[in-house]
Amino acid sequence: MAGLDNVPTQQQITIETAKLDAETLKSITDINQKIQNLVLEFGQIHIRKKEINEELVRMDDFLEKGEDEFKMLNAELKEVIDALDEKYPQGRIDLQNEVIQYQPGAPTRKQLAQQQMQKMPDGSTNGMKVVKE
């Protein structure tokens, strides 16, 4: 164990203290304050972003439900209008005066649409021809 005899058994580390000048201290303090402000702002932004995302999800849900209800109400209105058209052909509804003007004996809108379909050449619909090869 001759190699261990050459290892110093005690080490001495010297530490000195120096006073920071006011300008350096102010610079470090200012930078630290700016960093703390940024961290605070990042936190606030993160929280706000999360709130906005949650609000967007709620808005999407509302829109989806609203679109479904809109479609349903339009279908109901179409049923009411179609029923009125059967009873009062070619009717014009005046909601303000609560009356309907119509042409007795005239074809209904449904009958007119069917007649239009039958009048098209080659049995085509919407002006498109069916080509058979």
DSSP file (Angstrom, degrees, kcal/mol; ACC not computed):
  #  RESIDUE AA STRUCTURE BP1 BP2  ACC     N-H-->O    O-->H-N    N-H-->O    O-->H-N    TCO  KAPPA ALPHA  PHI   PSI    X-CA   Y-CA   Z-CA
    1    1 A M    >>        0   0    0      0, 0.0     3,-0.6     0, 0.0     4,-0.5   0.000 360.0 360.0 360.0  40.0    0.0    0.0    0.0
    2    2 A A  G >4  +     0   0    0      1,-0.2     3,-0.8     2,-0.2     4,-0.4   0.799 360.0  63.3 -70.3 -28.0    2.8    2.2   -0.8
    3    3 A G  G >4 S+     0   0    0      1,-0.2     3,-0.7     2,-0.2    -1,-0.2   0.766  95.6  59.4 -70.1 -25.0    0.7    4.3   -3.2
    4    4 A L  G X4 S+     0   0    0     -3,-0.6     3,-1.0     1,-0.2    -1,-0.2   0.696  90.1  70.8 -76.9 -18.3   -1.7    5.4   -0.5
    5    5 A D  G << S+     0   0    0     -3,-0.8    -1,-0.2    -4,-0.5    -2,-0.2   0.771  94.8  54.7 -68.8 -24.1    1.1    7.1    1.4
    6    6 A N  G <  S+     0   0    0     -3,-0.7    -1,-0.2    -4,-0.4    -2,-0.2   0.514  83.0 102.9 -87.9  -5.8    1.4    9.8   -1.2
    7    7 A V  S <  S-     0   0    0     -3,-1.0     2,-0.1    -4,-0.2    -3,-0.0  -0.651  77.5-121.6 -81.6 126.3   -2.3   10.9   -1.0
    8    8 A P        -     0   0    0      0, 0.0    -2,-0.1     0, 0.0     3,-0.1  -0.458  16.6-154.7 -66.4 139.7   -2.8   14.1    0.9
    9    9 A T  S    S+     0   0    0      1,-0.2     2,-0.4    -2,-0.1    -2,-0.0   0.607  73.9  45.8 -91.6 -14.7   -5.1   13.5    3.8
   10   10 A Q        -     0   0    0      2,-0.0     2,-0.4     0, 0.0    -1,-0.2  -0.995  63.1-164.7-136.3 132.5   -6.4   17.0    4.2
   11   11 A Q        -     0   0    0     -2,-0.4     2,-0.5    -3,-0.1    -2,-0.0  -0.895   7.7-153.5-114.6 147.6   -7.6   19.5    1.6
   12   12 A Q        -     0   0    0     -2,-0.4     2,-0.5     2,-0.0    -2,-0.0  -0.975   6.8-168.4-124.3 124.1   -8.0   23.1    2.2
   13   13 A I        -     0   0    0     -2,-0.5     2,-0.5     2,-0.0    -2,-0.0  -0.927  11.9-148.1-110.5 131.8  -10.5   25.2    0.2
   14   14 A T        -     0   0    0     -2,-0.5     2,-0.5     2,-0.0    -2,-0.0  -0.871  14.2-174.3-102.1 128.1  -10.3   28.9    0.4
   15   15 A I        -     0   0    0     -2,-0.5     2,-0.3     2,-0.0    -2,-0.0  -0.984   4.1-170.3-121.9 129.3  -13.6   30.9    0.1
   16   16 A E        -     0   0    0     -2,-0.5     2,-0.4     2,-0.0    -2,-0.0  -0.817  12.9-139.3-115.7 159.6  -13.5   34.7    0.0
   17   17 A T        -     0   0    0     -2,-0.3     2,-0.4     2,-0.0    -2,-0.0  -0.957  16.6-173.9-120.1 135.2  -16.4   37.1    0.2
   18   18 A A        -     0   0    0     -2,-0.4     2,-0.4     0, 0.0    -2,-0.0  -0.975  27.0-117.3-128.8 145.3  -16.7   40.3   -1.9
   19   19 A K        -     0   0    0     -2,-0.4     2,-0.2     1,-0.0    -2,-0.0  -0.656  28.5-129.3 -81.7 129.5  -19.2   43.0   -1.7
   20   20 A L        -     0   0    0     -2,-0.4     2,-0.1     1,-0.1    -1,-0.0  -0.565  25.4-116.1 -76.6 141.4  -21.4   43.5   -4.9
   21   21 A D     >  -     0   0    0     -2,-0.2     4,-2.4     1,-0.1     5,-0.2  -0.416  25.8-110.8 -75.3 158.7  -21.6   47.0   -6.2
   22   22 A A  H  > S+     0   0    0      1,-0.2     4,-2.6     2,-0.2     5,-0.2   0.837 114.8  54.8 -59.8 -38.6  -25.0   48.7   -6.1
   23   23 A E  H  > S+     0   0    0      2,-0.2     4,-2.3     1,-0.2    -1,-0.2   0.921 111.0  44.0 -65.5 -44.8  -25.3   48.7   -9.9
   24   24 A T  H  > S+     0   0    0      2,-0.2     4,-2.6    -3,-0.2     5,-0.2   0.921 114.7  49.8 -65.2 -44.8  -24.7   44.9  -10.3
   25   25 A L  H  X S+     0   0    0     -4,-2.4     4,-2.5     1,-0.2    -2,-0.2   0.912 112.1  47.7 -60.9 -42.9  -27.0   44.2   -7.3
   26   26 A K  H  X S+     0   0    0     -4,-2.6     4,-2.9    -5,-0.2    -1,-0.2   0.905 111.0  51.8 -64.8 -41.4  -29.8   46.4   -8.9
   27   27 A S  H  X S+     0   0    0     -4,-2.3     4,-2.5     2,-0.2    -2,-0.2   0.930 112.4  44.7 -60.3 -47.4  -29.3   44.7  -12.3
   28   28 A I  H  X S+     0   0    0     -4,-2.6     4,-2.6     2,-0.2    -2,-0.2   0.915 114.9  48.8 -64.0 -43.3  -29.7   41.2  -10.7
   29   29 A T  H  X S+     0   0    0     -4,-2.5     4,-2.3    -5,-0.2    -2,-0.2   0.915 112.4  48.2 -63.5 -44.1  -32.7   42.3   -8.6
   30   30 A D  H  X S+     0   0    0     -4,-2.9     4,-2.4     2,-0.2    -2,-0.2   0.922 112.9  47.4 -63.2 -44.8  -34.4   43.9  -11.6
   31   31 A I  H  X S+     0   0    0     -4,-2.5     4,-2.5    -5,-0.2    -2,-0.2   0.924 111.8  50.5 -63.8 -44.3  -33.9   40.9  -13.8
   32   32 A N  H  X S+     0   0    0     -4,-2.6     4,-2.5     1,-0.2    -1,-0.2   0.903 110.4  50.2 -59.3 -41.5  -35.1   38.6  -11.1
   33   33 A Q  H  X S+     0   0    0     -4,-2.3     4,-2.4     2,-0.2    -1,-0.2   0.910 110.3  49.6 -63.9 -42.2  -38.2   40.7  -10.7
   34   34 A K  H  X S+     0   0    0     -4,-2.4     4,-2.4     2,-0.2    -2,-0.2   0.902 110.8  50.2 -63.6 -40.5  -38.9   40.7  -14.4
   35   35 A I  H  X S+     0   0    0     -4,-2.5     4,-2.6     2,-0.2    -2,-0.2   0.927 110.7  49.1 -62.6 -45.0  -38.5   36.9  -14.4
   36   36 A Q  H  X S+     0   0    0     -4,-2.5     4,-2.2     1,-0.2    -2,-0.2   0.895 110.9  50.7 -61.9 -40.1  -41.0   36.6  -11.5
   37   37 A N  H  X S+     0   0    0     -4,-2.4     4,-2.7     2,-0.2    -1,-0.2   0.912 110.8  48.8 -63.5 -42.5  -43.4   38.8  -13.4
   38   38 A L  H  X S+     0   0    0     -4,-2.4     4,-3.1     2,-0.2    -2,-0.2   0.918 110.1  50.7 -63.6 -43.3  -43.1   36.7  -16.5
   39   39 A V  H  X S+     0   0    0     -4,-2.6     4,-2.1     2,-0.2    -1,-0.2   0.915 112.1  48.1 -60.9 -42.2  -43.7   33.5  -14.6
   40   40 A L  H  X S+     0   0    0     -4,-2.2     4,-2.4     2,-0.2    -2,-0.2   0.927 112.8  47.7 -62.8 -46.1  -46.8   35.1  -13.0
   41   41 A E  H  X S+     0   0    0     -4,-2.7     4,-3.0     1,-0.2    -2,-0.2   0.900 109.8  53.2 -62.8 -41.1  -48.1   36.2  -16.4
   42   42 A F  H  X S+     0   0    0     -4,-3.1     4,-2.8     1,-0.2    -1,-0.2   0.916 109.7  48.9 -60.1 -42.5  -47.4   32.8  -17.9
   43   43 A G  H  X S+     0   0    0     -4,-2.1     4,-2.4     2,-0.2    -2,-0.2   0.921 112.4  47.1 -62.4 -44.5  -49.5   31.2  -15.1
   44   44 A Q  H  X S+     0   0    0     -4,-2.4     4,-2.7     2,-0.2    -2,-0.2   0.905 113.1  49.2 -64.4 -41.1  -52.3   33.7  -15.6
   45   45 A I  H  X S+     0   0    0     -4,-3.0     4,-3.1     2,-0.2     5,-0.2   0.923 110.4  51.0 -63.7 -43.9  -52.2   33.1  -19.4
   46   46 A H  H  X S+     0   0    0     -4,-2.8     4,-2.1    -5,-0.2    -2,-0.2   0.925 112.7  45.5 -60.3 -44.9  -52.2   29.3  -18.9
   47   47 A I  H  X S+     0   0    0     -4,-2.4     4,-2.3     2,-0.2    -2,-0.2   0.928 115.0  47.3 -64.2 -45.1  -55.3   29.6  -16.6
   48   48 A R  H  X S+     0   0    0     -4,-2.7     4,-2.7     1,-0.2    -2,-0.2   0.901 110.3  52.6 -63.8 -40.7  -57.1   32.0  -18.9
   49   49 A K  H  X S+     0   0    0     -4,-3.1     4,-2.5     1,-0.2    -1,-0.2   0.902 109.3  49.6 -61.6 -40.9  -56.3   29.8  -21.9
   50   50 A K  H  X S+     0   0    0     -4,-2.1     4,-2.3    -5,-0.2    -1,-0.2   0.913 111.0  49.6 -64.0 -42.9  -57.8   26.8  -20.1
   51   51 A E  H  X S+     0   0    0     -4,-2.3     4,-2.3     2,-0.2    -2,-0.2   0.913 111.4  49.2 -61.6 -42.8  -60.9   28.8  -19.3
   52   52 A I  H  X S+     0   0    0     -4,-2.7     4,-2.6     2,-0.2    -2,-0.2   0.913 110.0  50.8 -64.4 -42.9  -61.2   29.9  -22.9
   53   53 A N  H  X S+     0   0    0     -4,-2.5     4,-2.1     2,-0.2    -1,-0.2   0.908 110.7  49.1 -61.5 -41.6  -60.8   26.3  -24.1
   54   54 A E  H  X S+     0   0    0     -4,-2.3     4,-2.2     1,-0.2    -1,-0.2   0.899 111.2  50.1 -63.8 -39.9  -63.5   25.1  -21.7
   55   55 A E  H  X S+     0   0    0     -4,-2.3     4,-2.6     2,-0.2    -2,-0.2   0.894 108.4  52.7 -65.3 -39.4  -65.8   28.0  -22.9
   56   56 A L  H  X S+     0   0    0     -4,-2.6     4,-2.7     2,-0.2    -2,-0.2   0.892 108.1  50.9 -62.6 -39.3  -65.2   26.9  -26.5
   57   57 A V  H  X S+     0   0    0     -4,-2.1     4,-2.4     2,-0.2    -2,-0.2   0.931 111.4  47.7 -63.2 -44.5  -66.2   23.4  -25.7
   58   58 A R  H  X S+     0   0    0     -4,-2.2     4,-2.5     1,-0.2    -2,-0.2   0.902 112.2  49.8 -62.4 -40.4  -69.4   24.7  -24.1
   59   59 A M  H  X S+     0   0    0     -4,-2.6     4,-3.0     2,-0.2    -2,-0.2   0.904 109.3  51.2 -65.7 -41.0  -70.0   26.8  -27.1
   60   60 A D  H  X S+     0   0    0     -4,-2.7     4,-2.6     2,-0.2    -2,-0.2   0.917 110.8  49.0 -61.3 -42.9  -69.5   23.9  -29.5
   61   61 A D  H  X S+     0   0    0     -4,-2.4     4,-2.6     2,-0.2     5,-0.2   0.925 112.1  48.6 -60.8 -44.8  -72.0   21.8  -27.4
   62   62 A F  H  X S+     0   0    0     -4,-2.5     4,-2.9     1,-0.2    -2,-0.2   0.920 112.1  48.9 -62.1 -44.1  -74.5   24.7  -27.5
   63   63 A L  H  X S+     0   0    0     -4,-3.0     4,-3.0     2,-0.2     5,-0.2   0.920 111.1  49.8 -61.9 -43.8  -74.0   25.1  -31.3
   64   64 A E  H  X S+     0   0    0     -4,-2.6     4,-2.2     2,-0.2    -2,-0.2   0.936 114.6  43.6 -61.7 -46.9  -74.5   21.4  -31.9
   65   65 A K  H  X S+     0   0    0     -4,-2.6     4,-2.6     1,-0.2    -1,-0.2   0.904 114.3  51.5 -64.1 -40.5  -77.6   21.3  -29.8
   66   66 A G  H  X S+     0   0    0     -4,-2.9     4,-2.8    -5,-0.2    -2,-0.2   0.895 109.0  49.8 -64.0 -40.9  -78.8   24.5  -31.4
   67   67 A E  H  X S+     0   0    0     -4,-3.0     4,-2.5     2,-0.2    -1,-0.2   0.912 111.5  49.1 -64.5 -41.5  -78.3   23.1  -34.9
   68   68 A D  H  X S+     0   0    0     -4,-2.2     4,-2.4    -5,-0.2    -2,-0.2   0.928 113.7  45.7 -62.2 -44.8  -80.2   19.9  -34.0
   69   69 A E  H  X S+     0   0    0     -4,-2.6     4,-2.9     2,-0.2     5,-0.2   0.897 111.0  53.6 -65.3 -39.4  -83.0   21.9  -32.6
   70   70 A F  H  X S+     0   0    0     -4,-2.8     4,-2.5     2,-0.2    -2,-0.2   0.926 110.6  46.4 -60.1 -45.9  -83.0   24.2  -35.7
   71   71 A K  H  X S+     0   0    0     -4,-2.5     4,-2.2     2,-0.2    -1,-0.2   0.916 113.4  49.2 -62.5 -43.2  -83.3   21.2  -38.0
   72   72 A M  H  X S+     0   0    0     -4,-2.4     4,-2.4     1,-0.2    -2,-0.2   0.926 112.4  46.9 -62.8 -45.4  -86.1   19.7  -35.9
   73   73 A L  H  X S+     0   0    0     -4,-2.9     4,-2.7     1,-0.2    -1,-0.2   0.883 111.0  52.1 -66.0 -38.2  -88.0   23.0  -35.8
   74   74 A N  H  X S+     0   0    0     -4,-2.5     4,-2.4    -5,-0.2    -1,-0.2   0.899 109.7  49.8 -63.4 -39.2  -87.5   23.5  -39.6
   75   75 A A  H  X S+     0   0    0     -4,-2.2     4,-2.1     2,-0.2    -2,-0.2   0.912 111.5  48.7 -64.6 -42.2  -88.9   20.0  -40.2
   76   76 A E  H  X S+     0   0    0     -4,-2.4     4,-2.3     2,-0.2    -2,-0.2   0.922 111.7  49.2 -62.5 -43.7  -91.9   20.8  -37.9
   77   77 A L  H  X S+     0   0    0     -4,-2.7     4,-2.9     1,-0.2     5,-0.2   0.906 109.2  52.3 -62.7 -41.2  -92.5   24.0  -39.8
   78   78 A K  H  X S+     0   0    0     -4,-2.4     4,-3.0     1,-0.2    -1,-0.2   0.903 108.5  51.0 -61.5 -41.1  -92.3   22.2  -43.1
   79   79 A E  H  X S+     0   0    0     -4,-2.1     4,-2.4     2,-0.2    -1,-0.2   0.920 112.0  46.6 -61.2 -44.0  -94.9   19.7  -41.9
   80   80 A V  H  X S+     0   0    0     -4,-2.3     4,-2.4     2,-0.2    -2,-0.2   0.929 114.9  46.4 -64.4 -44.6  -97.2   22.5  -40.8
   81   81 A I  H  X S+     0   0    0     -4,-2.9     4,-2.6     2,-0.2    -2,-0.2   0.909 112.2  50.4 -65.3 -42.3  -96.8   24.3  -44.1
   82   82 A D  H  X S+     0   0    0     -4,-3.0     4,-1.8     2,-0.2    -1,-0.2   0.907 110.9  49.4 -62.1 -41.1  -97.3   21.2  -46.2
   83   83 A A  H  X S+     0   0    0     -4,-2.4     4,-1.6     1,-0.2    -2,-0.2   0.905 112.1  48.3 -64.3 -40.7 -100.5   20.4  -44.2
   84   84 A L  H  X S+     0   0    0     -4,-2.4     4,-4.1     1,-0.2    -2,-0.2   0.894 108.5  54.5 -64.4 -38.8 -101.7   24.0  -44.9
   85   85 A D  H  < S+     0   0    0     -4,-2.6    -1,-0.2     1,-0.2    -2,-0.2   0.854 105.8  52.7 -65.5 -33.9 -100.8   23.6  -48.6
   86   86 A E  H  < S+     0   0    0     -4,-1.8    -1,-0.2     1,-0.2    -2,-0.2   0.907 119.6  34.6 -64.7 -40.6 -102.9   20.5  -48.8
   87   87 A K  H  < S+     0   0    0     -4,-1.6    -2,-0.2     1,-0.3    -1,-0.2   0.863 132.9  28.4 -82.0 -38.5 -105.9   22.4  -47.3
   88   88 A Y  S >< S-     0   0    0     -4,-4.1     3,-1.1    -5,-0.2    -1,-0.3  -0.763  87.3-148.2-126.4  83.4 -105.2   25.8  -48.9
   89   89 A P  T 3  S+     0   0    0      0, 0.0    14,-2.4     0, 0.0    19,-0.2  -0.170  78.6   4.2 -58.6 142.8 -103.3   25.2  -52.2
   90   90 A Q  T 3  S-     0   0    0     12,-0.2    -5,-0.1     1,-0.2    18,-0.1   0.833  95.7-178.7  54.4  36.7 -100.8   27.9  -53.3
   91   91 A G    <   -     0   0    0     -3,-1.1     2,-0.5    11,-0.1    11,-0.3  -0.315  25.8-155.1 -73.2 148.8 -101.4   29.6  -50.0
   92   92 A R  E     -A  101   0A   0      9,-3.0     9,-2.6    -2,-0.1     2,-0.4  -0.986  17.4-146.0-120.8 115.7  -99.8   32.9  -48.9
   93   93 A I  E     -A  100   0A   0     -2,-0.5     2,-0.6     7,-0.2     7,-0.2  -0.692  11.6-167.1 -89.6 130.9  -99.7   33.2  -45.1
   94   94 A D  E  >> -A   99   0A   0      5,-3.2     5,-1.9    -2,-0.4     4,-0.9  -0.880   6.8-179.9-114.8  95.0 -100.0   36.7  -43.5
   95   95 A L  T  45S+     0   0    0     -2,-0.6    -1,-0.1     1,-0.2     5,-0.0   0.833  78.3  59.3 -65.6 -32.9  -99.0   36.2  -39.9
   96   96 A Q  T  45S+     0   0    0      1,-0.2    -1,-0.2    -3,-0.1    -2,-0.0   0.914 118.1  29.4 -64.4 -42.6  -99.6   39.9  -39.1
   97   97 A N  T  45S-     0   0    0     -3,-0.2    -1,-0.2     2,-0.1    -2,-0.2   0.425 106.6-126.9 -96.9   0.2 -103.3   39.7  -40.0
   98   98 A E  T  <5 +     0   0    0     -4,-0.9     2,-0.3     1,-0.2    -3,-0.2   0.881  67.9 117.3  57.9  44.5 -103.5   36.0  -39.1
   99   99 A V  E   < -A   94   0A   0     -5,-1.9    -5,-3.2     2,-0.0     2,-0.4  -0.890  53.4-143.9-134.3 165.2 -105.0   35.0  -42.5
  100  100 A I  E     -A   93   0A   0     -2,-0.3     2,-0.5    -7,-0.2    -7,-0.2  -1.000   8.7-154.8-130.8 132.6 -104.0   32.8  -45.5
  101  101 A Q  E     +A   92   0A   0     -9,-2.6    -9,-3.0    -2,-0.4     2,-0.3  -0.897  28.0 162.4-103.3 134.2 -104.8   33.6  -49.1
  102  102 A Y        -     0   0    0     -2,-0.5   -12,-0.2   -11,-0.3   -11,-0.1  -0.911  42.2-112.0-147.5 171.8 -105.1   30.7  -51.4
  103  103 A Q    >   -     0   0    0    -14,-2.4     3,-2.1    -2,-0.3   -12,-0.1  -0.891  33.8-137.3-112.0 100.9 -106.3   29.5  -54.8
  104  104 A P  T 3  S+     0   0    0      0, 0.0   -16,-0.1     0, 0.0   -14,-0.0  -0.309  88.4  13.8 -57.3 136.3 -109.2   27.0  -54.4
  105  105 A G  T 3  S+     0   0    0      1,-0.3     3,-0.1     0, 0.0   -17,-0.0   0.346  95.3 130.1  81.2  -6.9 -108.8   24.0  -56.7
  106  106 A A    <   -     0   0    0     -3,-2.1    -1,-0.3   -17,-0.2     2,-0.1  -0.427  67.7 -96.7 -76.2 155.0 -105.2   24.9  -57.6
  107  107 A P        -     0   0    0      0, 0.0   -17,-0.2     0, 0.0    -1,-0.1  -0.399  40.8-114.2 -68.9 149.4 -102.6   22.1  -57.4
  108  108 A T     >  -     0   0    0    -19,-0.2     4,-2.5     1,-0.1     5,-0.2  -0.280  28.4-104.9 -74.3 168.1 -100.6   21.9  -54.2
  109  109 A R  H  > S+     0   0    0      1,-0.2     4,-2.3     2,-0.2     5,-0.2   0.876 124.0  53.8 -62.3 -36.6  -96.9   22.6  -54.2
  110  110 A K  H  > S+     0   0    0      2,-0.2     4,-2.0     1,-0.2    -1,-0.2   0.920 109.1  47.7 -63.6 -43.9  -96.3   18.8  -53.8
  111  111 A Q  H  > S+     0   0    0      1,-0.2     4,-2.4     2,-0.2    -2,-0.2   0.900 110.8  51.9 -64.1 -40.7  -98.5   18.1  -56.9
  112  112 A L  H  X S+     0   0    0     -4,-2.5     4,-2.3     1,-0.2    -2,-0.2   0.906 108.7  50.6 -62.3 -41.1  -96.6   20.9  -58.9
  113  113 A A  H  X S+     0   0    0     -4,-2.3     4,-1.9     1,-0.2    -1,-0.2   0.897 110.5  49.4 -63.7 -40.2  -93.3   19.3  -58.0
  114  114 A Q  H  X S+     0   0    0     -4,-2.0     4,-1.8     2,-0.2    -1,-0.2   0.898 110.4  50.4 -65.9 -39.6  -94.5   15.9  -59.1
  115  115 A Q  H  X S+     0   0    0     -4,-2.4     4,-1.8     1,-0.2    -2,-0.2   0.892 108.2  53.1 -63.9 -39.4  -95.7   17.4  -62.4
  116  116 A Q  H  X S+     0   0    0     -4,-2.3     4,-0.8     1,-0.2    -1,-0.2   0.909 108.1  50.8 -60.4 -42.7  -92.4   19.1  -63.0
  117  117 A M  H >< S+     0   0    0     -4,-1.9     3,-0.5     1,-0.2    -1,-0.2   0.879 110.8  48.5 -63.7 -38.6  -90.6   15.7  -62.5
  118  118 A Q  H 3< S+     0   0    0     -4,-1.8    -1,-0.2     1,-0.2    -2,-0.2   0.800 106.1  57.6 -73.2 -28.7  -92.9   14.1  -65.0
  119  119 A K  H 3< S+     0   0    0     -4,-1.8    -1,-0.2    -5,-0.1    -2,-0.2   0.648  80.6 106.6 -77.7 -15.5  -92.4   16.8  -67.6
  120  120 A M  S X< S-     0   0    0     -4,-0.8     3,-1.2    -3,-0.5     5,-0.0  -0.413  79.3-107.4 -70.0 138.4  -88.7   16.5  -67.8
  121  121 A P  G >  S+     0   0    0      0, 0.0     3,-2.1     0, 0.0    -1,-0.1  -0.308  96.8   8.5 -65.8 147.6  -87.4   14.8  -71.0
  122  122 A D  G 3  S-     0   0    0      1,-0.3     8,-0.3     7,-0.1     3,-0.1   0.673 122.1 -77.4  59.5  20.0  -86.0   11.2  -70.8
  123  123 A G  G <  S+     0   0    0     -3,-1.2    -1,-0.3     1,-0.2    -3,-0.1   0.682  89.7 151.9  67.9  15.1  -87.3   10.9  -67.2
  124  124 A S    <   -     0   0    0     -3,-2.1     2,-0.4     6,-0.1    -1,-0.2  -0.335  35.2-141.3 -78.0 162.5  -84.3   13.0  -66.0
  125  125 A T  B >  S+B  128   0B   0      3,-0.6     3,-2.1     1,-0.2    -8,-0.1  -0.939  73.9   8.3-124.0 147.6  -84.4   15.1  -62.9
  126  126 A N  T 3  S-     0   0    0     -2,-0.4    -1,-0.2     1,-0.3     3,-0.1   0.798 127.8 -63.1  56.9  31.3  -82.9   18.6  -62.3
  127  127 A G  T 3  S+     0   0    0      1,-0.2     2,-0.4    -3,-0.1    -1,-0.3   0.579 105.5 127.6  74.9   8.2  -82.0   18.9  -66.0
  128  128 A M  B <   -B  125   0B   0     -3,-2.1    -3,-0.6     2,-0.0     2,-0.3  -0.841  52.0-138.1-101.9 136.0  -79.6   16.0  -65.9
  129  129 A K        -     0   0    0     -2,-0.4     2,-0.6    -5,-0.2    -7,-0.1  -0.668   8.4-132.2 -92.1 145.8  -80.0   13.2  -68.4
  130  130 A V        -     0   0    0     -8,-0.3     2,-0.5    -2,-0.3    -6,-0.1  -0.870  22.9-157.8 -95.2 121.7  -79.7    9.5  -67.6
  131  131 A V        -     0   0    0     -2,-0.6     2,-0.5     2,-0.0    -2,-0.0  -0.883   4.5-163.5-105.9 126.1  -77.4    7.8  -70.1
  132  132 A K              0   0    0     -2,-0.5    -2,-0.0     1,-0.1     0, 0.0  -0.918 360.0 360.0-107.7 132.4  -77.7    4.1  -70.6
  133  133 A E              0   0    0     -2,-0.5    -1,-0.1     0, 0.0    -2,-0.0   0.418 360.0 360.0-103.9 360.0  -74.9    2.3  -72.4
